[in-house]
Amino acid sequence: MTGMFSMFFGLIFNRLFASPILSFLAGIFWLWMLIDAIRRGEWLWLLFFFLFPISPLFYFFMVYRGTVPAMQGFELPGAASRHRIKELEDLIHNLDKPHHYLELGDIYFQKGNLTKAEANYRASLERDAKDIDARAHLGQCLLRQKRAAEACPILQQVCAENPRHDYGYSLMALAETLGALGKTDDAITTWQQVLKEHSYARARAQLGELYLAKGGKELANAQFREVIHDDAHAPAFQRKRDRVWVRRARRLLT
């Protein structure tokens, strides 16, 4: 079986590199994936790139397409699994429980399909209007769709009930919502509230940006330095998650 697999891909690559145009396009694609892997810190994939010519194609489908750039840095707590979607759809069909809609909405949120995420959050709330998780995640979903005016009252209510909800993620979403609505002072106060109990790079970087907007250069730089300092001592999974905020802090630090 392995021999047949090798022969199959061998024929593909012989034909591919026989054409100068296809060879050039393949080289561009290889370089594109290589740069993306370096940026993400996917060092094992880099090794595969040089050992197996087909690796960039697998990387494209397994890693690159698995992350929606617009959603980087805005994840919900916990990891989503695309393998769970079919199972949840079956459970919803048979049981019609609100928590199944909520979990499915979270998976779609994580994958960047905000339209489906919103539909599932609303379906969950139709079955249990008091569920704080469904309300909070709907608010975050609306915010990511640039519907801050709709998100704001939902997130305000959630954070009034439980400021620590979702380990401070709901409060961070509220701070972003207030900022999007131009309520800078309220946003700063909310970010400061987040940072009383957490040291999220996402919070520090955005608080620093608001300080800059109000002319508080030293206050902003203090936040940016904290982001960079914390990143140097963070575990690998956290550095990968916070990369977008660390880059922003480095860029804005003056």
PLY file of the C-alpha trace (Angstrom):
ply
format ascii 1.0
element vertex 254
property float x
property float y
property float z
element edge 253
property int vertex1
property int vertex2
end_header
0.00 0.00 0.00
2.81 2.42 0.93
4.58 1.63 -2.35
1.45 2.39 -4.39
0.97 5.65 -2.47
4.54 6.70 -3.21
4.20 5.80 -6.89
0.95 7.80 -7.14
2.45 10.97 -5.68
5.63 10.41 -7.61
3.69 10.54 -10.88
1.89 13.70 -9.75
5.09 15.53 -8.89
6.87 14.39 -12.05
4.06 15.94 -14.11
3.83 18.99 -11.91
7.50 19.92 -12.14
7.68 19.06 -15.85
5.79 22.30 -16.51
7.72 25.52 -15.74
4.49 27.41 -14.96
3.13 24.74 -12.63
6.56 24.38 -11.06
6.65 28.15 -10.40
3.14 28.13 -8.89
4.01 25.12 -6.72
7.09 26.97 -5.49
5.04 30.04 -4.58
2.53 27.85 -2.74
5.36 26.07 -0.88
6.89 29.40 0.17
3.48 30.76 1.25
2.87 27.76 3.52
6.46 27.86 4.77
6.14 31.50 5.88
2.78 30.80 7.53
4.24 27.82 9.43
7.16 29.97 10.65
4.76 32.67 11.85
2.68 30.10 13.73
5.73 28.36 15.18
4.79 25.04 13.56
8.35 23.70 13.65
7.47 20.03 13.10
5.59 20.96 9.93
8.68 22.84 8.72
10.66 19.63 8.98
8.00 17.80 6.96
8.11 20.53 4.30
11.72 19.68 3.53
11.34 15.92 3.83
8.06 15.36 1.99
7.07 17.59 -0.99
3.36 16.90 -0.45
3.43 18.29 3.11
2.46 21.91 2.24
-0.80 20.63 0.74
-1.67 18.71 3.92
-0.64 21.75 5.97
-2.99 23.96 3.97
-6.05 21.82 4.77
-5.12 20.72 8.31
-3.64 23.93 9.76
-4.03 26.97 7.51
-7.72 26.49 6.63
-8.47 25.45 10.20
-7.83 29.00 11.43
-9.88 31.99 10.34
-7.57 35.05 10.46
-10.37 37.40 11.55
-11.00 35.24 14.61
-7.41 35.03 15.85
-7.17 36.17 19.44
-10.95 36.15 19.99
-11.50 32.53 20.94
-14.00 31.34 23.52
-12.66 29.35 26.47
-12.13 25.70 25.56
-11.24 24.01 22.30
-13.70 23.33 19.49
-13.67 20.12 17.47
-15.05 19.88 13.96
-15.51 16.14 14.51
-18.22 16.91 17.04
-20.55 18.72 14.62
-22.27 15.65 13.16
-22.72 14.09 16.58
-24.33 17.28 17.91
-26.62 17.57 14.90
-27.85 14.03 15.58
-28.38 14.81 19.26
-30.32 17.95 18.38
-32.49 16.02 15.94
-33.30 13.36 18.54
-33.34 15.32 21.82
-33.63 19.04 20.96
-31.76 20.16 24.09
-30.55 23.77 24.53
-27.00 22.83 25.64
-26.45 20.92 22.39
-27.32 24.04 20.38
-24.96 26.02 22.60
-22.05 23.64 22.05
-22.67 23.55 18.31
-22.78 27.35 18.26
-19.42 27.45 20.06
-17.87 25.16 17.45
-19.13 27.32 14.59
-17.93 30.43 16.44
-14.47 28.92 16.78
-14.43 28.02 13.08
-15.44 31.57 12.14
-18.90 30.68 10.80
-20.67 33.39 12.77
-23.98 33.12 10.94
-24.43 29.49 11.98
-23.09 30.25 15.44
-25.69 32.97 15.96
-28.50 30.73 14.72
-27.54 28.01 17.21
-27.18 30.43 20.12
-30.64 31.83 19.41
-32.05 28.31 19.13
-30.52 27.51 22.53
-32.09 30.63 24.06
-35.48 29.78 22.59
-35.32 26.65 24.73
-33.70 28.22 27.80
-33.83 32.02 27.82
-31.97 32.28 31.15
-28.81 30.40 30.11
-25.99 32.85 30.82
-23.50 31.02 28.59
-25.79 31.19 25.55
-26.48 34.88 26.16
-22.80 35.71 26.63
-21.70 33.81 23.55
-24.48 35.34 21.46
-23.22 38.76 22.54
-19.68 37.85 21.50
-20.96 36.51 18.20
-22.85 39.73 17.44
-19.76 41.76 18.31
-17.61 39.77 15.86
-20.22 40.51 13.20
-19.71 44.24 13.89
-23.13 44.53 15.51
-21.86 46.14 18.70
-25.09 48.03 19.38
-26.97 44.70 19.57
-24.23 43.00 21.56
-23.85 45.69 24.22
-27.08 45.24 26.27
-26.67 41.47 26.20
-23.08 41.58 27.46
-23.86 44.28 30.02
-26.59 42.10 31.51
-24.32 39.05 31.61
-21.47 40.95 33.28
-23.84 42.56 35.78
-24.98 39.07 36.80
-21.46 37.62 36.89
-18.42 39.82 36.15
-16.22 36.71 36.26
-18.23 34.81 33.68
-16.15 32.66 31.31
-12.96 33.53 33.23
-13.30 37.20 32.30
-13.87 36.58 28.59
-17.39 38.04 28.71
-16.05 41.16 30.43
-13.37 41.46 27.73
-16.06 41.21 25.07
-17.99 43.97 26.81
-14.88 46.17 26.88
-14.40 45.61 23.13
-18.07 46.40 22.54
-17.85 49.67 24.45
-14.75 50.58 22.49
-16.47 49.80 19.19
-19.33 52.10 20.21
-16.90 54.94 20.92
-17.39 54.78 24.70
-13.66 54.99 25.36
-13.74 55.89 29.06
-16.20 53.08 29.83
-14.07 50.67 27.82
-10.93 51.66 29.74
-12.71 51.16 33.05
-13.89 47.72 31.93
-10.42 46.67 30.74
-9.01 47.77 34.09
-11.64 45.64 35.79
-10.53 42.63 33.72
-6.88 43.17 34.63
-7.60 43.25 38.36
-8.05 39.48 38.24
-6.39 38.40 34.98
-3.30 39.23 32.97
-4.59 38.54 29.47
-2.46 39.84 26.60
-5.70 40.57 24.77
-6.76 42.92 27.57
-3.41 44.65 28.04
-2.86 45.24 24.31
-6.28 46.78 23.78
-6.13 48.84 26.97
-2.78 50.16 25.77
-4.32 51.16 22.45
-7.04 53.11 24.23
-4.46 54.87 26.40
-2.59 55.84 23.22
-5.79 57.20 21.68
-6.20 59.46 24.72
-2.56 60.58 24.62
-1.38 58.42 27.51
1.84 57.21 25.91
3.57 56.08 29.11
0.48 54.25 30.37
0.19 52.55 27.00
3.85 51.54 26.88
3.59 50.03 30.36
0.82 47.73 29.12
2.71 46.81 25.94
5.87 45.98 27.92
3.84 43.71 30.21
2.49 41.83 27.20
5.97 41.30 25.78
7.47 40.37 29.15
4.73 37.85 29.96
5.06 36.29 26.52
8.74 35.52 27.08
7.84 33.32 30.07
4.56 31.82 28.83
4.07 28.16 27.83
4.00 27.34 24.12
0.21 26.95 23.85
-0.35 30.37 25.41
2.27 32.04 23.19
0.52 30.61 20.15
-2.88 31.84 21.37
-1.61 35.34 22.21
0.62 35.84 19.19
-1.67 38.40 17.54
-1.66 40.57 20.69
2.09 40.29 21.25
2.71 41.42 17.68
0.38 44.36 18.18
2.13 45.32 21.42
5.56 45.18 19.76
4.33 47.30 16.86
2.79 50.00 19.07
5.52 50.16 21.72
7.48 53.41 21.31
0 1
1 2
2 3
3 4
4 5
5 6
6 7
7 8
8 9
9 10
10 11
11 12
12 13
13 14
14 15
15 16
16 17
17 18
18 19
19 20
20 21
21 22
22 23
23 24
24 25
25 26
26 27
27 28
28 29
29 30
30 31
31 32
32 33
33 34
34 35
35 36
36 37
37 38
38 39
39 40
40 41
41 42
42 43
43 44
44 45
45 46
46 47
47 48
48 49
49 50
50 51
51 52
52 53
53 54
54 55
55 56
56 57
57 58
58 59
59 60
60 61
61 62
62 63
63 64
64 65
65 66
66 67
67 68
68 69
69 70
70 71
71 72
72 73
73 74
74 75
75 76
76 77
77 78
78 79
79 80
80 81
81 82
82 83
83 84
84 85
85 86
86 87
87 88
88 89
89 90
90 91
91 92
92 93
93 94
94 95
95 96
96 97
97 98
98 99
99 100
100 101
101 102
102 103
103 104
104 105
105 106
106 107
107 108
108 109
109 110
110 111
111 112
112 113
113 114
114 115
115 116
116 117
117 118
118 119
119 120
120 121
121 122
122 123
123 124
124 125
125 126
126 127
127 128
128 129
129 130
130 131
131 132
132 133
133 134
134 135
135 136
136 137
137 138
138 139
139 140
140 141
141 142
142 143
143 144
144 145
145 146
146 147
147 148
148 149
149 150
150 151
151 152
152 153
153 154
154 155
155 156
156 157
157 158
158 159
159 160
160 161
161 162
162 163
163 164
164 165
165 166
166 167
167 168
168 169
169 170
170 171
171 172
172 173
173 174
174 175
175 176
176 177
177 178
178 179
179 180
180 181
181 182
182 183
183 184
184 185
185 186
186 187
187 188
188 189
189 190
190 191
191 192
192 193
193 194
194 195
195 196
196 197
197 198
198 199
199 200
200 201
201 202
202 203
203 204
204 205
205 206
206 207
207 208
208 209
209 210
210 211
211 212
212 213
213 214
214 215
215 216
216 217
217 218
218 219
219 220
220 221
221 222
222 223
223 224
224 225
225 226
226 227
227 228
228 229
229 230
230 231
231 232
232 233
233 234
234 235
235 236
236 237
237 238
238 239
239 240
240 241
241 242
242 243
243 244
244 245
245 246
246 247
247 248
248 249
249 250
250 251
251 252
252 253
